[in-house]
Amino acid sequence: MTLSTAPATPPAAPVRGRPALLLTIVLLAQFMSLLDVFIVNVAGPTLQAELNASGSELQLIIAGYTIAYAVLLVTGARLGGRHGPGRLFLTGLALFTASSLACGLAGSTATLVAARLAQGTGAALMLPQVLSLIQLTFAGQARIRALTGYAAVVATGAAAGQLAGGLLVSADLFGWGWRAVFLVNVPIGVTLLFLVPRGLPLSRPAPTSRARGLDPAGLLVLTTAVTLITVPLVLGQERDWPLWCWLSFAAGAALAALLAHHSTRLAARGGEPLIAPRVLTSPGMPLAVLRIFLTMAINGGNLFVLSLHVQAPEAAGGLGYGALRAGLVFLPASLAFGAVSLLWRRVPAHRQPALPATGLLLSAASLLTCGLLLRDGADIGVATMAVFALTGVALALAYGPTLTGALALVRPEDAADASGVTMMTTQLGMLTGIAAIGTLYLDRGDPWPAMLALALVATAAAAAGAVARPATRVKRR
């Protein structure tokens, strides 16, 4: 498949004649909400001291957002398909903005954890609509360009969150301290709420397109399965991986298999399962889901390990950087990731299918080099920053073309399901990388074993495409 080739799907009409405004709104909301996955990492020490939070409470504050987000993503996508993506986007944006204010004003850890869960719920309602609106608004090369912008935003959100967190905590705006990382969302969210009615369609879908049911059984099984997988990923390391974590993983995997069986049988009877099997088996999607999961596991694990290492006290083998300096460490990777995510389409069309594997192999080499440079408490110099940038380039080559190539071939009527699946895969990949690689780093106190493990994952992800069947075009109905 040539990634720059327009998919053979019927072109979608521009929304209210202002597709550029629509894309600006949804990508800015996407970026804002993705920042909140990582922006709290750098603010963690300050937040923990002021609220007197325990280690487990701090983990819930940081990861409660991601848990709610990952659990409800597919549900949010299906609700958008049923009630209209513009309406669900507006609802999610309002909840996200209000809960950001609640986070910034929280006076206790319990209040902050509850507000973070509400934030994640708002994001889960809002963000699946971004891909749906792109799929339904743009066609051909315009869709490819829009998806490229989307991939750039997703790719840079994590590193930008670390940087933004460091800047906001160090600046101590209005004496807000850690609260600024949440309150900064409020003016942005209010501005977007004002613009949404001017740029997004807020009408309900036609009755024929709203006929799909919610599949309550599938919704219950998926929500339970994702919860059983994400909660131990977040809390396992802090509690030294007790037996309940492994039992939870096993139960989650069993329910995932049950969901696949249920979806297949329901679709065979003419029903509409929560995740349509044809989406998961559409051209290029299985390999894309695997590579997205592994790439984001690499990205999440890498950022988490580096964040811990640069802020850890020198006596513990870290570098002892402050919040601002720690945030600036991620600037080269963030800029490189964003730039390459926007520019990879300039590669000749016949070479684009090779970009994901090339990026993954390049990331393996850069991660190995990074681990060697940081061994034995070595400081971060020009060479290390250049390697960080190279890692950003490599992961952008792996992620952007993979996501864009798969979604460009999805039928417009399957846009909601595809949005939920790819975004849930992104979040689960990052959580898995943070849990697995973070544990390896915390157990050893040395970034080298973690970087070696990440390089092996990148190599395996590159090799996965060698045995996959090439994607083909979606045929017209």
C-alpha positions in Angstrom: 0.0 0.0 0.0 1.2 3.5 -0.8 0.4 5.7 2.2 -0.1 8.8 0.2 -2.7 7.2 -2.0 -6.2 8.3 -1.4 -8.4 5.6 0.0 -11.2 4.3 -2.2 -14.0 5.6 0.0 -16.7 8.0 -1.0 -15.6 11.6 -0.3 -17.2 13.2 2.7 -18.7 16.7 2.4 -17.0 19.5 4.3 -18.6 20.3 7.6 -20.4 23.6 7.4 -17.8 24.8 4.9 -15.2 25.3 7.6 -13.0 22.1 7.8 -9.9 24.1 8.7 -11.6 25.5 11.8 -12.9 22.1 12.7 -9.4 20.6 12.4 -7.9 23.4 14.5 -10.5 22.9 17.3 -10.2 19.2 17.5 -6.4 19.0 17.3 -6.0 21.7 20.0 -8.4 19.8 22.3 -6.5 16.6 21.5 -3.2 18.2 22.4 -4.6 19.8 25.6 -6.0 16.5 26.8 -2.9 14.5 26.0 -0.7 16.9 27.9 -2.6 15.9 31.0 -1.4 12.3 30.7 2.1 13.4 31.5 2.1 17.0 32.7 1.6 15.8 36.3 4.8 13.7 36.3 7.1 16.7 36.7 4.7 18.3 39.2 4.5 15.1 41.3 7.1 15.8 44.0 5.7 19.3 44.7 2.1 18.0 44.7 2.9 15.1 47.0 4.6 17.4 49.5 1.8 20.0 49.6 -1.1 17.5 49.9 0.9 15.0 52.0 0.0 12.2 49.6 1.2 8.7 49.9 3.0 6.9 47.1 -0.2 5.0 46.1 -2.3 8.2 46.3 0.2 10.0 44.0 0.0 7.1 41.5 -3.8 7.4 41.5 -3.5 11.2 41.0 -1.2 10.7 38.0 -2.8 7.6 36.5 -6.4 7.9 37.5 -6.9 10.1 34.4 -5.4 7.5 32.2 -7.4 4.6 33.7 -10.8 6.4 33.2 -9.6 7.5 29.7 -8.6 4.0 28.6 -11.6 2.2 30.1 -14.2 4.5 28.4 -12.6 5.3 25.0 -14.5 2.7 23.0 -17.7 3.6 24.8 -17.1 7.2 23.9 -16.5 6.3 20.3 -19.7 4.3 20.0 -21.8 7.1 21.7 -20.4 9.6 19.2 -21.4 7.4 16.4 -24.9 7.1 17.8 -25.6 10.7 19.0 -23.2 12.6 16.7 -19.5 13.2 17.1 -19.9 17.0 17.4 -22.3 16.7 20.3 -20.2 14.2 22.2 -17.1 16.3 21.6 -18.8 19.3 23.1 -20.1 17.3 26.1 -16.6 15.8 26.7 -14.9 19.2 26.3 -17.3 20.8 28.9 -16.7 18.0 31.4 -12.9 18.1 30.8 -12.8 21.8 31.3 -14.9 21.8 34.5 -12.9 18.9 36.0 -9.6 20.7 35.2 -10.9 23.6 37.3 -11.8 21.1 40.1 -8.3 19.6 40.0 -6.7 23.0 40.3 -8.9 23.9 43.3 -8.7 20.5 45.0 -7.8 20.7 48.7 -7.2 17.0 49.4 -5.9 13.9 47.6 -9.4 12.3 47.6 -10.9 15.4 45.8 -8.0 15.5 43.3 -8.3 11.8 42.5 -12.0 12.1 41.9 -11.5 15.2 39.7 -8.8 13.3 37.7 -11.2 10.4 37.1 -13.8 13.0 35.9 -11.1 14.5 33.6 -10.4 11.1 32.1 -14.1 10.5 31.5 -14.3 13.9 29.7 -11.3 13.0 27.6 -12.8 9.6 26.7 -16.0 11.2 25.5 -14.2 13.9 23.6 -11.1 12.4 22.0 -12.6 9.5 19.9 -14.7 12.1 18.1 -11.5 13.7 16.8 -10.7 10.8 14.5 -14.4 10.4 13.6 -14.8 14.0 12.6 -11.6 13.8 10.5 -12.7 10.7 8.8 -16.2 12.1 8.1 -15.1 15.6 7.0 -12.0 15.0 4.9 -11.4 12.7 1.9 -8.4 11.7 -0.2 -5.2 13.7 0.2 -7.0 16.1 2.6 -7.7 13.2 4.9 -4.1 12.0 4.8 -2.9 15.6 5.7 -5.4 15.8 8.6 -4.4 12.4 9.9 -0.8 13.4 9.7 -1.5 16.4 11.9 -3.4 14.1 14.2 -0.4 11.7 14.5 1.9 14.6 15.2 -0.2 15.9 18.0 -0.5 12.4 19.6 3.2 11.8 19.1 4.4 15.1 20.8 1.8 15.2 23.6 3.8 13.1 26.0 7.1 14.9 25.7 5.4 18.3 25.6 3.6 17.4 28.8 6.8 16.9 30.6 8.2 20.2 29.3 5.0 22.1 30.1 4.9 20.6 33.6 8.4 21.7 34.3 7.8 25.3 33.0 4.6 25.8 34.9 5.9 24.4 38.2 9.1 26.4 38.0 7.3 29.6 37.0 4.9 29.3 40.0 2.3 31.4 38.2 0.3 33.6 40.7 1.6 31.4 43.4 -0.4 28.4 42.1 2.5 26.0 42.2 1.4 22.5 41.0 -2.2 23.8 40.5 -1.1 25.6 37.4 -0.7 22.4 35.4 -4.5 21.9 35.7 -5.7 25.5 35.7 -4.0 26.2 32.4 -6.6 24.0 30.7 -9.5 26.3 31.8 -9.0 29.3 29.5 -8.1 27.0 26.6 -11.2 24.9 27.2 -13.5 27.9 27.5 -12.2 29.3 24.3 -12.8 26.0 22.5 -16.3 25.8 24.0 -17.0 29.1 22.3 -15.6 28.0 19.0 -17.2 24.5 18.8 -20.7 25.7 17.6 -19.0 27.7 14.8 -16.8 24.9 13.5 -18.3 21.5 14.4 -21.6 19.8 13.4 -23.9 19.6 16.4 -26.9 17.9 14.8 -27.9 14.3 15.4 -27.0 11.8 12.8 -29.7 10.6 10.4 -31.9 7.8 11.8 -30.3 5.2 9.5 -26.8 6.0 10.7 -28.0 6.0 14.3 -29.5 2.5 14.1 -26.5 0.9 15.8 -27.1 -0.2 19.3 -24.7 0.2 22.2 -24.2 -3.6 22.8 -24.6 -3.5 26.6 -23.0 -6.9 27.0 -20.0 -6.0 25.0 -19.7 -2.7 26.8 -19.7 -4.4 30.2 -17.2 -7.0 29.2 -14.8 -4.5 27.6 -15.0 -2.0 30.5 -14.3 -4.8 33.0 -11.4 -6.3 30.9 -9.7 -2.9 30.5 -10.1 -2.1 34.1 -8.7 -5.4 35.2 -5.6 -4.8 33.0 -5.0 -1.1 33.7 -5.4 -1.0 37.5 -2.6 -3.5 38.2 -0.4 -1.8 35.5 -0.7 1.4 37.5 -0.5 0.0 41.1 1.6 -3.2 40.6 5.1 -1.7 40.9 4.3 0.3 44.0 2.9 -2.8 45.7 5.7 -5.1 44.5 3.4 -7.0 42.1 1.3 -9.0 44.5 -0.7 -12.1 43.4 -3.9 -10.1 42.8 -2.1 -8.2 40.0 -1.4 -11.4 38.1 -4.9 -12.8 38.7 -6.3 -9.5 37.4 -4.2 -9.7 34.2 -5.4 -13.3 33.6 -9.0 -12.3 34.2 -8.7 -9.3 31.9 -7.2 -11.5 29.1 -10.0 -14.1 29.5 -12.6 -11.4 29.2 -10.9 -10.0 26.1 -11.1 -13.4 24.5 -14.8 -13.6 25.6 -15.4 -10.2 24.0 -13.9 -11.4 20.7 -16.2 -14.5 20.8 -19.2 -12.4 21.6 -18.5 -9.8 18.9 -18.0 -12.5 16.2 -21.3 -14.3 17.1 -23.3 -11.1 17.4 -22.0 -9.9 14.0 -22.8 -13.3 12.4 -26.4 -12.9 13.7 -26.7 -9.5 12.0 -26.2 -7.5 15.2 -23.9 -4.6 15.9 -21.1 -5.5 18.4 -19.3 -2.8 20.4 -16.2 -3.3 18.2 -17.1 -4.5 14.7 -14.9 -7.5 13.7 -14.5 -6.0 10.2 -12.7 -3.0 11.8 -10.1 -5.3 13.4 -9.6 -7.3 10.2 -9.7 -4.3 7.8 -6.6 -3.9 5.6 -3.5 -3.2 7.6 -5.3 -2.8 10.9 -4.0 -5.9 12.8 -0.4 -5.0 12.1 -1.1 -1.3 12.8 -2.7 -2.2 16.2 0.4 -4.3 17.2 2.9 -1.7 16.1 0.9 1.2 17.7 0.8 -0.7 21.0 4.6 -1.5 20.9 5.6 1.9 19.7 3.7 3.7 22.4 5.0 1.2 25.0 8.5 2.3 23.9 7.6 5.9 24.0 5.9 5.8 27.4 8.6 3.6 29.0 11.4 5.8 27.6 9.8 9.0 28.8 9.0 7.6 32.2 12.5 6.2 32.8 14.1 9.4 31.7 11.8 11.5 33.8 12.6 9.4 36.9 16.4 9.3 36.2 16.9 13.0 35.6 15.0 14.0 38.8 16.3 11.3 41.1 18.8 12.5 43.7 22.4 12.1 42.8 22.9 9.9 45.9 20.4 7.5 44.4 22.2 7.4 41.0 20.1 10.0 39.4 21.0 13.4 38.0 19.2 15.6 40.6 17.7 18.0 38.0 15.0 20.5 39.0 11.5 20.6 37.4 12.4 23.1 34.7 15.7 21.5 33.7 14.0 18.1 33.7 11.3 19.4 31.4 13.8 20.9 29.0 15.5 17.6 28.6 12.5 16.4 26.5 12.5 19.4 24.2 14.7 17.8 21.4 12.6 14.6 21.3 9.4 16.6 21.2 10.5 18.9 18.4 12.0 16.1 16.4 8.9 13.9 16.8 6.5 16.7 15.8 8.6 17.8 12.8 9.0 14.3 11.4 5.3 13.5 12.0 4.5 16.5 9.7 7.1 15.9 7.1 7.3 12.1 6.5 4.8 12.3 3.6 7.5 14.0 1.6 9.3 10.7 1.3 8.7 9.2 -2.1 5.5 7.2 -2.2 7.1 3.9 -3.0 9.3 4.1 0.0 6.7 5.0 2.6 5.6 1.5 3.5 9.2 0.9 4.8 9.1 3.8 7.1 7.6 2.1 10.2 10.2 -0.7 10.3 13.0 1.7 9.5 11.9 3.9 12.4 11.7 1.0 14.8 15.1 -0.2 14.0 16.5 3.3 14.2 14.9 3.7 17.6 16.5 0.4 18.8 19.9 1.8 17.9 19.3 5.2 19.5 17.9 3.7 22.7 20.9 1.4 23.0 23.2 4.4 22.5 21.2 6.4 25.1 21.5 3.7 27.7 25.3 3.5 27.2 25.7 7.3 27.4 23.7 7.5 30.7 25.4 4.6 32.5 27.1 5.1 35.8 25.4 8.5 36.5 26.8 10.3 33.5 25.4 13.8 32.9 23.4 14.8 29.8 25.5 16.5 27.3 25.2 17.6 23.6 25.7 14.0 22.4 22.9 12.6 24.6 20.5 15.4 23.6 21.2 14.6 20.0 20.4 10.9 20.7 17.2 12.0 22.4 16.3 13.9 19.2 17.2 10.8 17.1 14.8 8.7 19.2 12.1 11.3 18.5 12.7 11.0 14.8 12.7 7.2 14.9 9.5 6.9 16.8 7.7 9.4 14.6 8.6 7.4 11.6 7.2 4.3 13.3 4.0 5.8 14.6 2.8 8.4 12.1 2.8 6.3 8.9 1.4 3.3 10.8 -1.6 5.1 12.2 -2.3 7.2 9.0 -1.9 4.2 6.7 -4.4 2.1 8.6 -7.1 4.8 9.2 -6.9 6.1 5.7 -8.4 2.8 4.6 -11.2 2.6 7.1 -14.7 3.1 5.8 -16.4 6.4 7.1 -19.1 4.4 8.8 -16.5 2.5 10.8 -14.6 5.7 11.9 -16.0 5.7 15.4 -15.0 2.1 16.1 -11.5 2.6 14.5 -11.0 5.7 16.6 -11.8 3.9 19.9 -9.6 0.9 19.0 -6.5 2.9 18.0 -6.8 5.3 20.9 -7.3 2.6 23.4 -4.3 0.7 22.0 -2.3 3.9 22.3 -3.2 4.3 26.0 -2.7 0.7 26.9 0.6 0.6 25.1 1.9 3.6 27.1 0.6 2.2 30.4 2.3 -1.1 29.7 5.6 0.5 28.8 5.5 2.7 31.9 4.7 -0.3 34.2 7.1 -2.9 32.7 10.0 -0.6 31.8 9.5 1.6 34.9 9.7 -1.5 37.1 12.9 -2.6 35.5 14.5 0.8 36.1 13.2 1.1 39.7 14.5 -2.4 40.5 18.0 -1.6 39.1 18.4 2.1 39.5 20.2 2.2 36.2 18.7 3.3 32.8 20.9 0.8 30.8 18.8 -2.4 31.4 15.6 -0.4 30.7 17.0 1.0 27.4 18.2 -2.5 26.4 14.7 -3.9 26.9 13.1 -1.0 24.9 15.6 -1.7 22.1 14.6 -5.4 22.0 10.9 -4.4 21.9 11.6 -2.0 19.0 13.4 -4.7 17.1 10.5 -7.2 17.6 8.0 -4.6 16.4 10.1 -4.0 13.3 10.2 -7.7 12.6 6.5 -8.1 13.0 5.8 -6.4 9.7 8.0 -8.9 7.8 5.4 -11.7 8.1 2.3 -9.5 7.8 0.2 -9.5 4.7 0.4 -6.1 2.9 -2.7 -3.9 3.2 -4.9 -3.4 0.2 -7.5 -0.8 -0.7 -11.0 -0.9 0.7 -13.3 -1.8 -2.1 -16.3 0.4 -2.9 -19.6 -0.9 -1.7 
